[in-house]
Amino acid sequence: MTRLVRVCYDHFLVDLFPFGRRKFRHEIVWLIERLRRANPGIRIHCSLRDVMVDRKDARWQETISYIQRFVDTVLVHSDPRFIRLDETFRRVQEIGSKIVYTGFVVRRQAVTRQRTRHARILVSMGGGVVGGELAEAAVGIASRLPAYEFRVVLGPHTPDSVRSSLVAKARKHSNVRVSRFMRNFQSALSTCRLSVSLAGYNTIMDLLRTRTPAVVFPYAANREQELRARRFEAAGLLAVGSDLRRRPFEALLRRELNRSYPQVLVDLDGADRTRDFLLEGR
């Protein structure tokens, strides 16, 4: 890192710190101090997601102290009409002047126009570590919705036992197809009638970008997923599920298949707006 501080920089952007990355705080502070010494005009920015995890008050005091000492701007990658930082960070008033909302940051894949939606239900498991029960439940009701193709996409970390079970069950249904990998997930979303998935950040953002009707199941151990999913459910942009028993699960899917997508728009230009903010601040 010694070589880095010899270069003249306009900005230094650090992910999450000091809201997170605490294990690396000594290295990060060391670098910031030396960058400022070499570049007195440099601007230090924290790149931050929309939802913070719970922390003890003493830890938040440390966060505030680091921001006041080292950070010029906290770039919050969220649309404040849906999720504000003060909802999960109670002491936001102490750094309010440093907060800039950029909009959500979304991966950009090859989705260039609104495509025709087919009679297809896309079932996905994210990375695949969890989600097996969701995929099993979807395959279990496929025969109840014969007009729809069920496309089940496994994640790269799906256990072999789960994959084998799903493949075996899929063979019993003419309208079920199981894939291990999907190269362009957003493109597939843009042509399906309904998405059924977990509620990870990237999946939610992909759903919003492609404006795809969806049923999501937040991971029970992740408060962040539940809060975010519920907020978009309140706006009518998706439905949050919790019951995988056949009848309530089928009823939920049928309801969402027959519901119109709202005209609500979410700010998803966080990447471009962050870039523009940094370039304009040179």
Secondary structure as GFF3:
##gff-version 3
##sequence-region A 1 282
A	DSSP	three_ten_helix	4	6	.	.	.	ID=ss1
A	DSSP	beta_strand	11	15	.	.	.	ID=ss2
A	DSSP	three_ten_helix	22	24	.	.	.	ID=ss3
A	DSSP	alpha_helix	25	38	.	.	.	ID=ss4
A	DSSP	beta_strand	43	48	.	.	.	ID=ss5
A	DSSP	alpha_helix	57	70	.	.	.	ID=ss6
A	DSSP	beta_strand	73	76	.	.	.	ID=ss7
A	DSSP	three_ten_helix	85	87	.	.	.	ID=ss8
A	DSSP	three_ten_helix	92	94	.	.	.	ID=ss9
A	DSSP	three_ten_helix	96	98	.	.	.	ID=ss10
A	DSSP	beta_strand	99	101	.	.	.	ID=ss11
A	DSSP	beta_strand	120	124	.	.	.	ID=ss12
A	DSSP	alpha_helix	132	140	.	.	.	ID=ss13
A	DSSP	three_ten_helix	142	144	.	.	.	ID=ss14
A	DSSP	beta_strand	149	153	.	.	.	ID=ss15
A	DSSP	alpha_helix	160	170	.	.	.	ID=ss16
A	DSSP	beta_strand	176	179	.	.	.	ID=ss17
A	DSSP	alpha_helix	185	191	.	.	.	ID=ss18
A	DSSP	beta_strand	194	198	.	.	.	ID=ss19
A	DSSP	alpha_helix	201	210	.	.	.	ID=ss20
A	DSSP	beta_strand	214	217	.	.	.	ID=ss21
A	DSSP	alpha_helix	223	234	.	.	.	ID=ss22
A	DSSP	beta_strand	239	240	.	.	.	ID=ss23
A	DSSP	alpha_helix	246	257	.	.	.	ID=ss24
A	DSSP	alpha_helix	270	280	.	.	.	ID=ss25
###
